[in-house]
Amino acid sequence: MGCLLHNHPSGDPTPSRADIDMTRQVQDVSEKLGIALHDHVIIAKGNHTSFRALGLLNQ
């Protein structure tokens, strides 16, 4: 099981289109290798966003 994590220095943890596209690519490859992507979390000043909580990961 894996998890992606990165920061947004801007302070806004909202996923960008590039974040979403890259996460889908990583998830597709991970599934082919038998690795489950549990979540992708973006950290920002005093806040965070979870792709799992936003429904942005394939189930």
PyMOL Python script that loads the backbone (N, CA, C, O; Angstrom):
from pymol import cmd

cmd.read_pdbstr("""\
ATOM      1  N   MET A   1       0.851  -1.173   0.000  1.00  0.00           N
ATOM      2  CA  MET A   1       0.000   0.000   0.000  1.00  0.00           C
ATOM      3  C   MET A   1       0.895   1.234   0.000  1.00  0.00           C
ATOM      4  O   MET A   1       1.896   1.287   0.714  1.00  0.00           O
ATOM      5  N   GLY A   2       0.530   2.207  -0.794  1.00  0.00           N
ATOM      6  CA  GLY A   2       1.332   3.416  -0.895  1.00  0.00           C
ATOM      7  C   GLY A   2       0.508   4.669  -0.692  1.00  0.00           C
ATOM      8  O   GLY A   2      -0.720   4.652  -0.777  1.00  0.00           O
ATOM      9  N   CYS A   3       1.205   5.743  -0.425  1.00  0.00           N
ATOM     10  CA  CYS A   3       0.576   7.045  -0.247  1.00  0.00           C
ATOM     11  C   CYS A   3       1.495   8.105  -0.843  1.00  0.00           C
ATOM     12  O   CYS A   3       2.710   8.072  -0.646  1.00  0.00           O
ATOM     13  N   LEU A   4       0.907   9.033  -1.567  1.00  0.00           N
ATOM     14  CA  LEU A   4       1.657  10.168  -2.088  1.00  0.00           C
ATOM     15  C   LEU A   4       1.438  11.353  -1.159  1.00  0.00           C
ATOM     16  O   LEU A   4       0.361  11.526  -0.588  1.00  0.00           O
ATOM     17  N   LEU A   5       2.472  12.157  -1.021  1.00  0.00           N
ATOM     18  CA  LEU A   5       2.394  13.320  -0.148  1.00  0.00           C
ATOM     19  C   LEU A   5       3.288  14.409  -0.727  1.00  0.00           C
ATOM     20  O   LEU A   5       4.437  14.145  -1.081  1.00  0.00           O
ATOM     21  N   HIS A   6       2.778  15.609  -0.822  1.00  0.00           N
ATOM     22  CA  HIS A   6       3.610  16.742  -1.221  1.00  0.00           C
ATOM     23  C   HIS A   6       3.027  18.020  -0.653  1.00  0.00           C
ATOM     24  O   HIS A   6       1.911  18.038  -0.136  1.00  0.00           O
ATOM     25  N   ASN A   7       3.813  19.103  -0.760  1.00  0.00           N
ATOM     26  CA  ASN A   7       3.346  20.370  -0.203  1.00  0.00           C
ATOM     27  C   ASN A   7       3.041  21.372  -1.314  1.00  0.00           C
ATOM     28  O   ASN A   7       3.563  21.276  -2.425  1.00  0.00           O
ATOM     29  N   HIS A   8       2.193  22.323  -0.989  1.00  0.00           N
ATOM     30  CA  HIS A   8       1.912  23.477  -1.840  1.00  0.00           C
ATOM     31  C   HIS A   8       2.388  24.706  -1.080  1.00  0.00           C
ATOM     32  O   HIS A   8       1.698  25.179  -0.178  1.00  0.00           O
ATOM     33  N   PRO A   9       3.552  25.226  -1.432  1.00  0.00           N
ATOM     34  CA  PRO A   9       4.090  26.400  -0.724  1.00  0.00           C
ATOM     35  C   PRO A   9       3.178  27.620  -0.788  1.00  0.00           C
ATOM     36  O   PRO A   9       3.313  28.539   0.020  1.00  0.00           O
ATOM     37  N   SER A  10       2.250  27.634  -1.746  1.00  0.00           N
ATOM     38  CA  SER A  10       1.340  28.778  -1.869  1.00  0.00           C
ATOM     39  C   SER A  10       0.410  28.900  -0.663  1.00  0.00           C
ATOM     40  O   SER A  10      -0.145  29.967  -0.399  1.00  0.00           O
ATOM     41  N   GLY A  11       0.247  27.784   0.070  1.00  0.00           N
ATOM     42  CA  GLY A  11      -0.657  27.784   1.210  1.00  0.00           C
ATOM     43  C   GLY A  11      -2.043  27.266   0.880  1.00  0.00           C
ATOM     44  O   GLY A  11      -2.859  27.074   1.781  1.00  0.00           O
ATOM     45  N   ASP A  12      -2.328  27.036  -0.400  1.00  0.00           N
ATOM     46  CA  ASP A  12      -3.629  26.517  -0.833  1.00  0.00           C
ATOM     47  C   ASP A  12      -3.482  25.033  -1.155  1.00  0.00           C
ATOM     48  O   ASP A  12      -2.791  24.682  -2.111  1.00  0.00           O
ATOM     49  N   PRO A  13      -4.123  24.142  -0.369  1.00  0.00           N
ATOM     50  CA  PRO A  13      -3.969  22.710  -0.587  1.00  0.00           C
ATOM     51  C   PRO A  13      -4.877  22.133  -1.685  1.00  0.00           C
ATOM     52  O   PRO A  13      -4.943  20.914  -1.844  1.00  0.00           O
ATOM     53  N   THR A  14      -5.560  22.973  -2.427  1.00  0.00           N
ATOM     54  CA  THR A  14      -6.449  22.498  -3.485  1.00  0.00           C
ATOM     55  C   THR A  14      -5.642  21.808  -4.572  1.00  0.00           C
ATOM     56  O   THR A  14      -4.671  22.378  -5.070  1.00  0.00           O
ATOM     57  N   PRO A  15      -6.026  20.573  -4.958  1.00  0.00           N
ATOM     58  CA  PRO A  15      -5.295  19.871  -6.011  1.00  0.00           C
ATOM     59  C   PRO A  15      -5.400  20.600  -7.353  1.00  0.00           C
ATOM     60  O   PRO A  15      -6.478  21.039  -7.754  1.00  0.00           O
ATOM     61  N   SER A  16      -4.265  20.720  -8.034  1.00  0.00           N
ATOM     62  CA  SER A  16      -4.265  21.306  -9.374  1.00  0.00           C
ATOM     63  C   SER A  16      -4.637  20.229 -10.389  1.00  0.00           C
ATOM     64  O   SER A  16      -4.665  19.043 -10.058  1.00  0.00           O
ATOM     65  N   ARG A  17      -4.919  20.634 -11.603  1.00  0.00           N
ATOM     66  CA  ARG A  17      -5.200  19.669 -12.678  1.00  0.00           C
ATOM     67  C   ARG A  17      -3.998  18.750 -12.848  1.00  0.00           C
ATOM     68  O   ARG A  17      -4.170  17.548 -13.053  1.00  0.00           O
ATOM     69  N   ALA A  18      -2.778  19.293 -12.766  1.00  0.00           N
ATOM     70  CA  ALA A  18      -1.569  18.479 -12.891  1.00  0.00           C
ATOM     71  C   ALA A  18      -1.469  17.463 -11.749  1.00  0.00           C
ATOM     72  O   ALA A  18      -1.069  16.322 -11.975  1.00  0.00           O
ATOM     73  N   ASP A  19      -1.829  17.866 -10.526  1.00  0.00           N
ATOM     74  CA  ASP A  19      -1.833  16.939  -9.382  1.00  0.00           C
ATOM     75  C   ASP A  19      -2.786  15.779  -9.642  1.00  0.00           C
ATOM     76  O   ASP A  19      -2.443  14.621  -9.401  1.00  0.00           O
ATOM     77  N   ILE A  20      -3.970  16.087 -10.127  1.00  0.00           N
ATOM     78  CA  ILE A  20      -4.991  15.064 -10.381  1.00  0.00           C
ATOM     79  C   ILE A  20      -4.548  14.124 -11.493  1.00  0.00           C
ATOM     80  O   ILE A  20      -4.666  12.906 -11.360  1.00  0.00           O
ATOM     81  N   ASP A  21      -4.036  14.681 -12.590  1.00  0.00           N
ATOM     82  CA  ASP A  21      -3.594  13.855 -13.717  1.00  0.00           C
ATOM     83  C   ASP A  21      -2.441  12.941 -13.330  1.00  0.00           C
ATOM     84  O   ASP A  21      -2.445  11.758 -13.669  1.00  0.00           O
ATOM     85  N   MET A  22      -1.453  13.480 -12.622  1.00  0.00           N
ATOM     86  CA  MET A  22      -0.306  12.678 -12.199  1.00  0.00           C
ATOM     87  C   MET A  22      -0.736  11.564 -11.247  1.00  0.00           C
ATOM     88  O   MET A  22      -0.241  10.440 -11.335  1.00  0.00           O
ATOM     89  N   THR A  23      -1.653  11.877 -10.343  1.00  0.00           N
ATOM     90  CA  THR A  23      -2.127  10.873  -9.393  1.00  0.00           C
ATOM     91  C   THR A  23      -2.831   9.737 -10.127  1.00  0.00           C
ATOM     92  O   THR A  23      -2.652   8.573  -9.767  1.00  0.00           O
ATOM     93  N   ARG A  24      -3.618  10.046 -11.134  1.00  0.00           N
ATOM     94  CA  ARG A  24      -4.287   9.000 -11.920  1.00  0.00           C
ATOM     95  C   ARG A  24      -3.268   8.127 -12.646  1.00  0.00           C
ATOM     96  O   ARG A  24      -3.434   6.910 -12.726  1.00  0.00           O
ATOM     97  N   GLN A  25      -2.224   8.742 -13.169  1.00  0.00           N
ATOM     98  CA  GLN A  25      -1.179   7.972 -13.848  1.00  0.00           C
ATOM     99  C   GLN A  25      -0.460   7.048 -12.868  1.00  0.00           C
ATOM    100  O   GLN A  25      -0.230   5.878 -13.172  1.00  0.00           O
ATOM    101  N   VAL A  26      -0.110   7.566 -11.707  1.00  0.00           N
ATOM    102  CA  VAL A  26       0.551   6.748 -10.686  1.00  0.00           C
ATOM    103  C   VAL A  26      -0.369   5.622 -10.236  1.00  0.00           C
ATOM    104  O   VAL A  26       0.081   4.492 -10.047  1.00  0.00           O
ATOM    105  N   GLN A  27      -1.642   5.917 -10.063  1.00  0.00           N
ATOM    106  CA  GLN A  27      -2.582   4.886  -9.619  1.00  0.00           C
ATOM    107  C   GLN A  27      -2.724   3.790 -10.671  1.00  0.00           C
ATOM    108  O   GLN A  27      -2.773   2.608 -10.329  1.00  0.00           O
ATOM    109  N   ASP A  28      -2.791   4.165 -11.939  1.00  0.00           N
ATOM    110  CA  ASP A  28      -2.892   3.169 -13.017  1.00  0.00           C
ATOM    111  C   ASP A  28      -1.682   2.237 -13.021  1.00  0.00           C
ATOM    112  O   ASP A  28      -1.836   1.019 -13.112  1.00  0.00           O
ATOM    113  N   VAL A  29      -0.490   2.801 -12.923  1.00  0.00           N
ATOM    114  CA  VAL A  29       0.729   1.995 -12.911  1.00  0.00           C
ATOM    115  C   VAL A  29       0.790   1.139 -11.646  1.00  0.00           C
ATOM    116  O   VAL A  29       1.152  -0.036 -11.705  1.00  0.00           O
ATOM    117  N   SER A  30       0.440   1.722 -10.516  1.00  0.00           N
ATOM    118  CA  SER A  30       0.468   0.995  -9.249  1.00  0.00           C
ATOM    119  C   SER A  30      -0.441  -0.230  -9.282  1.00  0.00           C
ATOM    120  O   SER A  30      -0.066  -1.306  -8.816  1.00  0.00           O
ATOM    121  N   GLU A  31      -1.634  -0.054  -9.834  1.00  0.00           N
ATOM    122  CA  GLU A  31      -2.574  -1.174  -9.927  1.00  0.00           C
ATOM    123  C   GLU A  31      -1.990  -2.303 -10.765  1.00  0.00           C
ATOM    124  O   GLU A  31      -2.145  -3.473 -10.417  1.00  0.00           O
ATOM    125  N   LYS A  32      -1.322  -1.967 -11.862  1.00  0.00           N
ATOM    126  CA  LYS A  32      -0.705  -2.986 -12.718  1.00  0.00           C
ATOM    127  C   LYS A  32       0.391  -3.750 -11.985  1.00  0.00           C
ATOM    128  O   LYS A  32       0.652  -4.915 -12.287  1.00  0.00           O
ATOM    129  N   LEU A  33       1.030  -3.095 -11.022  1.00  0.00           N
ATOM    130  CA  LEU A  33       2.082  -3.733 -10.234  1.00  0.00           C
ATOM    131  C   LEU A  33       1.546  -4.392  -8.967  1.00  0.00           C
ATOM    132  O   LEU A  33       2.314  -4.966  -8.195  1.00  0.00           O
ATOM    133  N   GLY A  34       0.247  -4.314  -8.751  1.00  0.00           N
ATOM    134  CA  GLY A  34      -0.361  -4.916  -7.563  1.00  0.00           C
ATOM    135  C   GLY A  34      -0.167  -4.095  -6.303  1.00  0.00           C
ATOM    136  O   GLY A  34      -0.223  -4.625  -5.194  1.00  0.00           O
ATOM    137  N   ILE A  35       0.061  -2.800  -6.473  1.00  0.00           N
ATOM    138  CA  ILE A  35       0.249  -1.906  -5.327  1.00  0.00           C
ATOM    139  C   ILE A  35      -0.965  -0.983  -5.227  1.00  0.00           C
ATOM    140  O   ILE A  35      -1.309  -0.294  -6.188  1.00  0.00           O
ATOM    141  N   ALA A  36      -1.600  -0.973  -4.076  1.00  0.00           N
ATOM    142  CA  ALA A  36      -2.763  -0.107  -3.865  1.00  0.00           C
ATOM    143  C   ALA A  36      -2.299   1.287  -3.449  1.00  0.00           C
ATOM    144  O   ALA A  36      -1.483   1.438  -2.539  1.00  0.00           O
ATOM    145  N   LEU A  37      -2.827   2.293  -4.123  1.00  0.00           N
ATOM    146  CA  LEU A  37      -2.555   3.673  -3.720  1.00  0.00           C
ATOM    147  C   LEU A  37      -3.636   4.073  -2.719  1.00  0.00           C
ATOM    148  O   LEU A  37      -4.803   4.231  -3.077  1.00  0.00           O
ATOM    149  N   HIS A  38      -3.235   4.231  -1.475  1.00  0.00           N
ATOM    150  CA  HIS A  38      -4.201   4.500  -0.412  1.00  0.00           C
ATOM    151  C   HIS A  38      -4.692   5.947  -0.434  1.00  0.00           C
ATOM    152  O   HIS A  38      -5.878   6.197  -0.223  1.00  0.00           O
ATOM    153  N   ASP A  39      -3.796   6.898  -0.686  1.00  0.00           N
ATOM    154  CA  ASP A  39      -4.201   8.301  -0.664  1.00  0.00           C
ATOM    155  C   ASP A  39      -3.105   9.165  -1.280  1.00  0.00           C
ATOM    156  O   ASP A  39      -1.971   8.720  -1.459  1.00  0.00           O
ATOM    157  N   HIS A  40      -3.454  10.373  -1.592  1.00  0.00           N
ATOM    158  CA  HIS A  40      -2.512  11.424  -1.996  1.00  0.00           C
ATOM    159  C   HIS A  40      -2.917  12.634  -1.174  1.00  0.00           C
ATOM    160  O   HIS A  40      -4.032  13.141  -1.293  1.00  0.00           O
ATOM    161  N   VAL A  41      -2.003  13.082  -0.349  1.00  0.00           N
ATOM    162  CA  VAL A  41      -2.287  14.184   0.566  1.00  0.00           C
ATOM    163  C   VAL A  41      -1.439  15.394   0.174  1.00  0.00           C
ATOM    164  O   VAL A  41      -0.236  15.275  -0.060  1.00  0.00           O
ATOM    165  N   ILE A  42      -2.074  16.536   0.107  1.00  0.00           N
ATOM    166  CA  ILE A  42      -1.373  17.791  -0.151  1.00  0.00           C
ATOM    167  C   ILE A  42      -1.365  18.597   1.146  1.00  0.00           C
ATOM    168  O   ILE A  42      -2.411  18.854   1.743  1.00  0.00           O
ATOM    169  N   ILE A  43      -0.170  18.987   1.565  1.00  0.00           N
ATOM    170  CA  ILE A  43       0.012  19.749   2.797  1.00  0.00           C
ATOM    171  C   ILE A  43       0.235  21.214   2.423  1.00  0.00           C
ATOM    172  O   ILE A  43       0.976  21.511   1.487  1.00  0.00           O
ATOM    173  N   ALA A  44      -0.394  22.111   3.141  1.00  0.00           N
ATOM    174  CA  ALA A  44      -0.178  23.552   2.969  1.00  0.00           C
ATOM    175  C   ALA A  44      -0.175  24.186   4.356  1.00  0.00           C
ATOM    176  O   ALA A  44      -0.454  23.507   5.344  1.00  0.00           O
ATOM    177  N   LYS A  45       0.127  25.438   4.439  1.00  0.00           N
ATOM    178  CA  LYS A  45       0.190  26.113   5.739  1.00  0.00           C
ATOM    179  C   LYS A  45      -1.072  25.870   6.564  1.00  0.00           C
ATOM    180  O   LYS A  45      -2.146  26.387   6.256  1.00  0.00           O
ATOM    181  N   GLY A  46      -0.916  25.082   7.606  1.00  0.00           N
ATOM    182  CA  GLY A  46      -2.010  24.859   8.540  1.00  0.00           C
ATOM    183  C   GLY A  46      -3.209  24.110   7.973  1.00  0.00           C
ATOM    184  O   GLY A  46      -4.262  24.084   8.609  1.00  0.00           O
ATOM    185  N   ASN A  47      -3.081  23.497   6.789  1.00  0.00           N
ATOM    186  CA  ASN A  47      -4.222  22.812   6.184  1.00  0.00           C
ATOM    187  C   ASN A  47      -3.716  21.664   5.320  1.00  0.00           C
ATOM    188  O   ASN A  47      -2.528  21.585   5.006  1.00  0.00           O
ATOM    189  N   HIS A  48      -4.622  20.787   4.946  1.00  0.00           N
ATOM    190  CA  HIS A  48      -4.269  19.681   4.056  1.00  0.00           C
ATOM    191  C   HIS A  48      -5.500  19.254   3.262  1.00  0.00           C
ATOM    192  O   HIS A  48      -6.632  19.594   3.606  1.00  0.00           O
ATOM    193  N   THR A  49      -5.251  18.502   2.191  1.00  0.00           N
ATOM    194  CA  THR A  49      -6.322  17.949   1.375  1.00  0.00           C
ATOM    195  C   THR A  49      -6.006  16.490   1.099  1.00  0.00           C
ATOM    196  O   THR A  49      -4.865  16.145   0.794  1.00  0.00           O
ATOM    197  N   SER A  50      -7.008  15.637   1.204  1.00  0.00           N
ATOM    198  CA  SER A  50      -6.877  14.216   0.925  1.00  0.00           C
ATOM    199  C   SER A  50      -7.641  13.879  -0.354  1.00  0.00           C
ATOM    200  O   SER A  50      -8.836  14.154  -0.460  1.00  0.00           O
ATOM    201  N   PHE A  51      -6.951  13.286  -1.316  1.00  0.00           N
ATOM    202  CA  PHE A  51      -7.628  12.857  -2.549  1.00  0.00           C
ATOM    203  C   PHE A  51      -8.697  11.817  -2.232  1.00  0.00           C
ATOM    204  O   PHE A  51      -9.759  11.816  -2.853  1.00  0.00           O
ATOM    205  N   ARG A  52      -8.431  10.937  -1.277  1.00  0.00           N
ATOM    206  CA  ARG A  52      -9.404   9.901  -0.884  1.00  0.00           C
ATOM    207  C   ARG A  52     -10.677  10.582  -0.376  1.00  0.00           C
ATOM    208  O   ARG A  52     -11.778  10.203  -0.776  1.00  0.00           O
ATOM    209  N   ALA A  53     -10.541  11.578   0.495  1.00  0.00           N
ATOM    210  CA  ALA A  53     -11.697  12.261   1.066  1.00  0.00           C
ATOM    211  C   ALA A  53     -12.480  13.027  -0.005  1.00  0.00           C
ATOM    212  O   ALA A  53     -13.698  13.172   0.095  1.00  0.00           O
ATOM    213  N   LEU A  54     -11.767  13.520  -1.034  1.00  0.00           N
ATOM    214  CA  LEU A  54     -12.431  14.252  -2.114  1.00  0.00           C
ATOM    215  C   LEU A  54     -13.027  13.331  -3.180  1.00  0.00           C
ATOM    216  O   LEU A  54     -13.687  13.797  -4.109  1.00  0.00           O
ATOM    217  N   GLY A  55     -12.795  12.028  -3.044  1.00  0.00           N
ATOM    218  CA  GLY A  55     -13.311  11.078  -4.035  1.00  0.00           C
ATOM    219  C   GLY A  55     -12.537  11.089  -5.338  1.00  0.00           C
ATOM    220  O   GLY A  55     -13.077  10.737  -6.387  1.00  0.00           O
ATOM    221  N   LEU A  56     -11.258  11.497  -5.280  1.00  0.00           N
ATOM    222  CA  LEU A  56     -10.452  11.604  -6.491  1.00  0.00           C
ATOM    223  C   LEU A  56      -9.608  10.364  -6.780  1.00  0.00           C
ATOM    224  O   LEU A  56      -8.828  10.358  -7.732  1.00  0.00           O
ATOM    225  N   LEU A  57      -9.754   9.312  -5.966  1.00  0.00           N
ATOM    226  CA  LEU A  57      -9.022   8.063  -6.216  1.00  0.00           C
ATOM    227  C   LEU A  57     -10.006   6.992  -6.645  1.00  0.00           C
ATOM    228  O   LEU A  57     -11.127   6.916  -6.141  1.00  0.00           O
ATOM    229  N   ASN A  58      -9.562   6.158  -7.594  1.00  0.00           N
ATOM    230  CA  ASN A  58     -10.388   5.006  -7.993  1.00  0.00           C
ATOM    231  C   ASN A  58     -10.534   4.073  -6.799  1.00  0.00           C
ATOM    232  O   ASN A  58      -9.591   3.876  -6.032  1.00  0.00           O
ATOM    233  N   GLN A  59     -11.692   3.517  -6.653  1.00  0.00           N
ATOM    234  CA  GLN A  59     -11.929   2.615  -5.525  1.00  0.00           C
ATOM    235  C   GLN A  59     -11.467   1.238  -5.819  1.00  0.00           C
ATOM    236  O   GLN A  59     -11.592   0.351  -4.975  1.00  0.00           O
TER     237      GLN A  59
END
""", "prot")
cmd.dss("prot")
cmd.show_as("cartoon", "prot")
cmd.util.cbc("prot")
cmd.orient("prot")
